[in-house]
Amino acid sequence: MINPLSGIFSSLGRTVLVTGTDTDVGKTYATAALAVAGWYAGRRRIAVYKPQQTGVRGDEPGDVHDVARLARAAGVPSEALTIAEGQRLTEPMAPPPAAAIDGVELLPITAHMAKILELQESHDLVLVEGSGGVLVELDGDRRTIADLAAALQQEEALGAQTVLVARPDLGTLNHTLLSLEALLHRGVRVAGVVLGSWPHEPDRLQVSNREYLADLPALDGQRIPLLGAVPQGWGHGSR
């Protein structure tokens, strides 16, 4: 299986938070592609952490299990991968209302930070996959995925950076620029943008959007590169 994000790890640190411009933009596929890229760049112990997994029940597989499956299909040994979830919620919705329906308290950001620090002690790459978009609330104090990214960055030992996953379709330029603005406003280092579901036969609009995202104007004095595009259905059916 071709690695769509090969060669990018010279610019990425030991902890990478993967967030998106919206839900269903391909964050899980992008996270798996980053795990594969990390492995082939020499990262031999890789952890994938999902702070809040919503929409799953009991022992049903979640996003981290999909990441592991895709990574294994692309040649990453099972023993190189560790997967972990912070909290499971049964309803397929944002964490606060999902937790309210389940009758549980959301874990605070500090709990997720502690788990990520623990994982980094025994791994040389920790991938953190957020839920939904940049400003989805993560805990009961209305702190968001963007706030988690900022908090991770403050831990110098983590060397944390953030990757933003976007879709190639109509509306993505506005969504991507708004998401980048929200991250940069919080001082988050954005390593780049990934297109999470690139069609096999892109139309003129999608090609135009990709070209624009590959040459974004500087934002707050920063150039945000397009790191690559994960083909639609990448790894699908490989188990």
C-alpha positions in Angstrom: 0.0 0.0 0.0 1.5 3.3 -1.1 2.4 5.8 1.7 0.8 9.1 0.8 2.7 11.1 3.4 6.2 9.7 2.9 9.2 12.0 3.5 7.5 14.5 5.8 8.9 13.5 9.2 12.1 15.5 8.9 9.9 18.5 9.9 7.7 16.8 12.5 8.4 16.3 16.2 7.8 13.4 18.6 4.1 14.4 19.3 1.7 15.3 16.6 -1.9 16.3 17.2 -4.2 15.6 14.2 -7.3 17.8 14.0 -9.7 18.7 11.2 -11.7 21.4 9.7 -14.8 19.4 10.4 -16.0 15.8 11.1 -15.6 13.1 8.5 -12.7 14.9 6.7 -10.4 11.9 6.9 -8.6 12.4 10.2 -8.3 8.7 10.9 -6.8 8.0 7.5 -4.4 10.9 7.8 -3.4 9.6 11.3 -2.7 6.2 9.9 -0.7 7.6 7.0 1.3 9.6 9.6 2.0 6.4 11.6 3.2 4.7 8.4 5.4 7.7 7.5 6.8 7.7 11.0 7.6 4.0 10.9 9.5 4.3 7.6 11.3 7.4 8.9 12.7 5.3 11.8 10.1 5.8 14.5 10.1 2.3 16.0 7.6 2.7 18.8 4.4 4.5 17.8 1.5 5.3 20.0 -1.9 6.5 18.8 -4.2 8.2 21.4 -7.8 9.3 21.0 -8.8 11.6 23.9 -12.6 11.2 23.3 -14.0 8.4 21.2 -17.7 9.0 20.6 -20.3 6.8 18.9 -19.0 3.4 20.0 -20.4 0.9 22.4 -18.8 -1.9 24.5 -15.9 -3.6 22.7 -16.7 -2.1 19.3 -13.6 -1.0 17.4 -12.9 2.8 17.5 -10.8 5.1 15.4 -7.5 4.0 17.0 -8.3 0.4 15.9 -8.8 1.6 12.4 -5.5 3.5 12.5 -3.7 0.3 13.6 -5.4 -1.8 11.0 -4.4 0.6 8.2 -0.9 0.9 9.5 -0.4 -2.8 9.7 -1.7 -3.2 6.1 1.0 -0.8 5.0 3.8 -2.7 6.7 4.0 -1.4 10.2 4.5 -4.4 12.6 1.8 -4.9 15.2 4.4 -4.8 18.0 5.4 -1.3 17.0 2.0 0.1 17.7 0.2 1.1 20.9 -3.3 2.3 20.8 -5.2 4.0 23.6 -8.4 5.9 24.3 -9.0 8.4 27.0 -12.8 8.0 27.3 -15.5 6.3 25.3 -19.0 7.7 24.8 -21.8 5.9 23.1 -23.5 8.6 21.1 -22.1 9.8 17.8 -22.0 13.5 18.7 -19.8 16.1 20.3 -18.3 15.0 23.7 -20.3 17.3 26.0 -23.8 16.2 24.9 -22.6 12.6 24.4 -21.3 12.6 28.0 -24.6 14.1 29.3 -26.6 11.3 27.6 -24.3 8.7 29.1 -24.5 10.4 32.5 -20.7 10.7 33.0 -18.2 13.5 33.5 -15.8 14.3 30.8 -12.1 13.8 31.6 -10.3 17.1 32.0 -7.6 18.2 29.6 -5.0 17.6 32.3 -5.9 13.8 32.3 -5.2 13.7 28.5 -2.0 15.6 28.9 -0.8 13.1 31.6 -1.6 10.1 29.4 0.2 11.7 26.4 3.3 12.4 28.6 3.1 8.8 29.8 3.0 7.4 26.3 5.9 9.5 25.2 8.1 8.0 27.9 8.1 4.7 26.0 7.5 5.8 22.4 9.3 7.9 19.9 6.2 9.1 18.1 2.8 9.8 19.8 -0.1 10.7 17.4 -3.2 12.3 19.0 -6.3 12.2 17.0 -8.9 14.8 18.0 -12.7 14.5 17.6 -14.5 16.6 15.0 -13.1 20.0 14.2 -10.6 22.4 15.9 -13.1 24.1 18.3 -15.0 20.9 19.4 -15.3 21.1 23.2 -13.2 18.4 24.8 -14.0 18.7 28.5 -16.5 20.1 31.0 -14.7 23.5 31.1 -15.4 24.3 27.4 -11.8 23.7 26.5 -11.3 22.6 22.9 -9.1 20.5 20.7 -7.3 23.7 19.9 -6.7 24.3 23.6 -5.3 20.8 23.9 -2.9 21.6 21.0 -1.8 24.7 22.8 -1.3 22.9 26.1 0.7 20.1 24.4 3.0 22.7 22.8 3.8 24.3 26.2 5.3 21.0 27.3 8.7 21.5 25.7 9.7 17.8 26.2 6.9 16.8 23.8 8.1 18.8 20.8 4.4 18.9 19.9 3.1 20.1 16.5 -0.4 20.1 14.9 -1.5 18.8 11.5 -4.8 20.1 10.1 -6.8 17.7 7.9 -9.1 19.3 5.3 -11.4 18.0 2.6 -10.9 19.1 -1.1 -14.5 20.0 -1.8 -16.5 23.2 -2.1 -16.2 25.3 1.1 -12.8 23.9 2.2 -10.9 27.1 1.7 -13.0 29.0 4.1 -13.1 26.1 6.6 -9.3 25.6 6.4 -8.5 29.3 6.8 -10.9 29.7 9.7 -9.4 26.6 11.4 -5.8 27.8 10.9 -6.7 31.2 12.2 -8.2 29.6 15.4 -5.1 27.6 15.9 -2.6 30.4 15.2 -4.6 32.7 17.5 -3.7 30.3 20.3 -0.1 30.2 19.4 -0.3 26.7 18.1 2.5 25.5 15.7 0.8 24.1 12.6 3.1 21.7 10.8 0.9 21.7 7.7 -2.4 20.8 6.1 -3.3 17.3 4.8 -6.1 16.6 2.4 -7.8 13.6 4.1 -9.8 12.1 1.2 -8.4 12.9 -2.3 -10.6 11.5 -5.1 -9.2 9.2 -7.7 -10.7 11.4 -10.4 -10.7 15.0 -9.0 -12.8 17.6 -10.7 -11.7 21.1 -11.6 -12.9 22.6 -8.3 -11.0 20.0 -6.2 -7.8 20.5 -8.3 -8.1 24.3 -7.9 -8.6 23.9 -4.1 -5.5 21.7 -3.8 -3.4 24.2 -5.8 -4.6 27.0 -3.5 -3.9 25.1 -0.3 -0.4 24.2 -1.7 0.4 27.9 -1.9 -1.5 29.5 1.0 -0.7 33.1 1.8 1.3 33.6 5.0 -0.8 33.7 8.1 0.5 35.6 11.1 3.8 35.6 9.3 3.9 31.8 8.9 3.8 29.7 5.8 1.7 26.6 6.3 2.6 23.9 3.8 0.4 21.3 2.2 2.0 18.1 3.5 0.1 15.8 1.1 -3.1 14.1 0.2 -4.5 10.7 1.3 -6.3 9.0 -1.5 -10.0 8.3 -1.0 -10.4 4.9 0.4 -6.7 4.4 1.1 -6.2 1.0 2.7 -9.9 0.2 2.4 -10.6 -3.5 2.7 -7.1 -4.3 4.0 -7.4 -6.2 7.2 
